[in-house]
């Protein structure tokens, strides 16, 4: 074929449709970016919040048994398998102090993230400019889910009320209730509440929950309570906002077997709330994924049933507190302050004292994301420990609030934490006096 014929044929090829602006220019997500950097140098990965240890044997055995039984290989009902609905109802009935109707007040989802997307989809209308209030720093899936459902995210930050250059409590991070109230407009539909909180580790107190609930009540707002870390608290009890007076009727509580049982790859979650909120959530769920993995629903149900009887949740909390205290001791040793988490499994470390050369050769993809990304990348390359830059959990106007923090996960083995302790000894030579 002649060159002129090739040129003629290529000229006849029509241009492809343009992708949505939401997805056309997206670069590497922070998880891929930091995981790749860690893999390149063999760094200890304390970045992404997945468990580096296996689930307890009774949990995996429950899933294996479900897979072996032929009754669990076809579609589950969109609402969820009866055995799992019963276990979730029992758990939430105790926590919320009310009976939960498995036929109308629960829906089972493909992970907590899909549960969140289903609620947003059910209660936001495209083209109306409806708003959702999110408290920063915020899980980075909230805003994309809100956008996919046709909404707009409005950010209200938690602010540290203690000096950042000393160890502080996660309870020192406060929500300004006047700032929350001021963020409400006639277009506001939903408040997202994450407690225990990722990445701060804050467990909201009853007075704080009552004030948030009062704002929702005054403006007739829905509350989405993201409580995936509800069983991982340390010396502070988690309280569900849906258990407070008048809050059940306006709250959807979201949970996750991934966090509850340490099986994040199983992708089984749930939403709990009154029929008026769960029914449209379920309707959206059936259009997003239709139904959730059948054998793993059965496995989760059996594991939850056994966990309630064998003391698993208490043992797991104790194990996580040990890991938390071990990671805090590591940073005590090297001389960096942090935020003591009352819940979840992350430690925010203030690395303002770390000296970085002004001419350090950061990759363009890192340098372009700002100083907080550069700091996290520096930890990977120079100290051999991977963390996540909390700037990813803020909107652009508030990214300065991420300051000099790096988020490290302690859902890791003792061997992994020991390796991090050894690697971070080098950091002592990089601290300003």
N, C-alpha and C positions, 0 to 999 in steps of 0.2 A: 504494500500500500504506500502510495506517495505521501510526502510530507503535506502537500496541499489537501489530499483527501482526508488525512488525519485531522488537520485543522478544521476542515469543513464539518466532519462528523462531531468534533468536540463543540463546535459552535452551535450544533443543533441540540445538545444536551441541556435541558432546562435546569435552572438553578433550583436547589432544594428549598423547601419551606424553611423559614427561619425558626429556630427554637424559641421557646418562651424566654423573655429577659431574665426571669427568675433563675434559670438554669444555664443560660448561654455562656456566661462569663465566670462560672464558679471555678475557683482553683482547688488545690488540695485542701481537704478538711484538716483540722488541727490534729486529729487522731492519726491519720495517715502520715502527715508531715512529721510528727514527733516519733511515731513508731519506725518510720524509715530511717530517721537520723539515729535512733537508738540501735537499730539493726546494723547500721554501717560500722559502728565502733564497738558493738557488743556490750552496750550499756545495760545496766540493771534497769528494767522497765517498771518504774513506779508511776507511770503516766496514766494509761487507760485503766478504768475501774473494773477490770475483769479479774477473777480469782486465779491465782497461779497454783492453787492446790485443788485436788479433786473433791467433788461432793462426798458427803458421808455415804458409806456403802448402802445403807437402807434406802437412800434416795435413788441412786442409780438402779438398784435392784427393783424398785417399784416401776421404773420406766421399762426395764427389761421384761418384767412380767407382763406389763400391758402390751408390749410389742408381740409377745409370744401368744397372746390370746386373740383369736381371730375376730372377736367381737369389736375390736377397736381399730380396724383398718380402713373404715369408710368415713364419709363426712359426719362430723358431729352436728348437732343442732346449732344454728347460729348463736343462740343465747349461751350455749355451753353444755358440757356433759353433766348429767344430774349429780354424779358423785362429786365433781369439783364445785358445782353450785352449792351443794350442801356444806362442804368444808369451808368455803368462803363465807357463807351465811353464818355458820357457827362462830367463826373467828370474829366477824364484824358484829354479830349480835352481842358478844361479850364486850367488845370494845366500845360500842355505841350505846349499850344499855337498852336495846330494843330488838324485837324479833325482826329478822330480815326475810322477806318473801323471795324464795328462789325463783318463782315464776314471773316476777315483775320488777325486782329491785336489784338485780345483778346481771351483768353481761360479761362474758369471758372474751378476751382479746388476744391478738398476736403480740403479746408484750404490752407493757404499760404505755409505750410510745404510741402504739396503734389505738389504745384506749383514749389517750389524749387527743389524737387526731379525730377520732370518732365524735368526741364531745364537741370539739371546735366545729367540725363539719355540721353537726346537728343543730348548733345554736348560732352560727354566723351565716349571714346571707351575702353572697357575692354582689358587689356593686353598691353596697349600702354604706361603706366606710365604717363599719362597726369596729369597736375597739376592745382590746383585751389588755388589762393591766398585768404586768409581769414584774416581779421583784428581782433586782440584780444584786450580785451576779446570778445568772440564770442558766439552767440546763440549755444547751445550744440547740435543742430540737423544738423548743417552744415556738420561737419566732417563725421558723419555716412551716411548722404545722399550722400556725395561725394564718400565715400568708396563703397556704394551699387551700384553706377553708374560706378565704375571701376577706379575712379580717386584717386589722392593723394593730401592731404591738405598741403599747405605751409603757415606757420603762420608769420604774420608781426604785431607786437603789437603797439597799441597806448601807448604813454608814457606820464605820468603826468609831466607837466612843472612848477609845483608850489609845495611848501612844503606840504607834506601829513598831517602834524599835525595842519593844519589850514583849514578853509573852503575855497574851491576853486570852480571855475566854471568848468562845463563840457567842455567848450571850451579850458580849459588849458590842456586837453588831446590831444596830437598832433600825427599825423602820419608823420614819417620821410620819406620824399619822396625819398631820396637817398636809404634808406633801402627797400622801396617798389620796386624801380627800380632794386636793386641788387637781389631781390627775383625772378625776372623774369628769366626763362630759356627757351631754345628752346621747352621744353615740356609744358610750361604754356599755358593754354587755356582761363581761366576765372579769373576775379577779383570779389569777393563778397563785396558789399558795403552796410552797414546797417546804414541808417540815416532816422529819429532820432534813436539813438543807444541804444541798450539794451546790457549791463546794465549801461553804463556810463551816458546816457542821452544827449550825444553830438549831436548837429545838425550841420552837416558839412557845412562850409561856401562856397560861390561861388568860391573864390580862391582855396580852398582845392579841390573842385570838379573838377575845371579846370585842376589842376595838376594831379589828378587821371586819368581824361579823357585823358590827354596828354600821360601818360604812356600806357594806353590801346591802344591809337591810334598808338604810335610808334611801339608797338609789336603786333598789330592786335589782341587784346584780346576782348573777350566778357565781358560785365559788367552785373552782376545780382544785381539789386538795390532792396534790401529788405526794403520796405518803409511802413511796417504795422502800424507804429505809426505816419504816415504823418500828421494826423489831431491833434495830441497832442503835441503842441509846446507852449512854454511860453516865450514871449518877444523876440522871434527869429523866423523868418520865415523859414519854410522848403522849400528847392529848390530841385526839381528832376533833377538828372544828365542828364536824357534823354531830358530835355528841353534845354540843352546847345548846341551850334553849333557842328554839326557832331556827336553828341552822340546818337541820336535816332537810327541810323542804327546799333549800336552795343550794345544796352541796352535792357534787359528784366526787367521791373519793376513789382515787386510782391506786392500785397496788400491783405487785409483781412477784411471781414465783422466782424469777431470776435473782432478785435480791433476797427474798425470804428464805430460799433454800440453797443459794449459791450456785445457780445454774443459769447464768445469763444467756446462754446459747439456746435454751429451750423455747424462749419467746412465748411465754404464757403469762398473761396479766389479766386484770379485771377492773371493772368499774362498779361502784356500789352507790345507790342513792334511791330517792323516791321514784315511783313508777313514771311520774310526769317527766323526769329527766332521763331515766334509763331507757324508756321506750324509744325516743328519737335517737339516742346514742346507739342503741342496738340496730335501728333502721340504717343509720350511717355505716355501722360496722358491716352489715350484710352487703353493702355496695362497695366497700373498700377491700375487704378480703373474703367476705361471705361467712367463713367459719375459721376456727382455730384448730391447730394440730390435734387430732383425736387421741392417739396413744399417749402423748405427753400430757394432755389434760388428765387422763386416767392415772398416769404416773404421778403427777403433782397431787392429785386428790389422795392417793394412797400414801404418799410421803407426808402430806400435811396431817393426815389422820395419825400416822405413827409418830410424827414429830411432837404432836400434842401430848402423846402418852409417854414418850421416852426422855423428856427434858431437853430436847434438842435446842430449842430457842434460848434457854438459859445458858447452856454450854457454849453455843455459838457466840452469844454476847460476851461471855467471859474470854473466849479466844480472841475476839476482835479487840477487846479492851487491852489484852496483852500485846497485840500487834500495834495498837495505837501508842501505848506507853513505850514500847520499844522504839518506834520511829521518833517519838518526841525526845527520848533519851539520846538518840543519834544526833539530833540537831542541838540539844543541850551541849553535847560533847564538842561539836565543831564550832559552836558559838553563834548560832543564828536563832532569832526569836520566831515564834509561830503563834497560830490561833489554836487553842485547845478545843478540839471538837467535842460537843456533847452528843453528837449523833453522826450517822453515816460512816464512811471509811476514807476520809480525805483529810490531809493536813495542809493548811496554807502556811507556807514558810516565807518570812520576810527576808529577802536576800539583798537588801539595800547596801549592806556592808561589803558585798563582793566586788572586787576591782576587776574591770574588764578593759583590755587595751582599746584605745579609741580606733585603732586601725585594724581591729580583728576582722578576718575575712569571712563575714557572714554571707551565705548564699542570698541571692536577690529575693527569693521567695520568702525568706525569713526577715531580712532587713526591711522589706517593704511593709511588713505587718507591725512594725513598731518596736519600741524598747522592751516591752514585756515578752514578746516572742524571742527577741535576741537573748534576753536573760535565760529563758528556759532552754534555748538551743545551746547556750554556753555551758550550762550544767551537763548537758548530754556529751558534748565534745570534749570538755576539759576535765570533768569530774566523773564521767562514766555513769551518771544516773539520770534517767529520763523522768521529766515531770510535764505538766501541762500549763501553758500560760493562761492565767485567769482572764486576761484581756478578751479572750474568745467568748467569755460569758457576759460581756457588756456591750451595749450599743456604742457607736462611735463617740457621741458626746460625753459618755461616762467612762471611757476606757482609762482615763487617768486614775480612776479609783482603784484599778487593779494594782497600781503602784509597782512595787518591787516584789510582789508575791509570786511564788511558784506553787502549783498544787501537786502534791504527791499522794498516791493511793497506798493504803496499808492493808489492802486485801491480798496480801502476799505471804509466801512461806517464811518461816524463820530463817531459812538458808538465804532467801532473797534479801531479807532485811539485813542479815549479817554481811552479805556481799555489798549492799549499799553502804553500810557503816564503814567497811574497809575502803571502798572507793572514795567516800567523802572525806577521808582523812586529808587528802590532798588539798581540800578546800581551805584548811586552816592557813595555808600560805598565801591565800588570795584575799584575806579580809583586811579591811582598813581598820586602823586602831580606833 
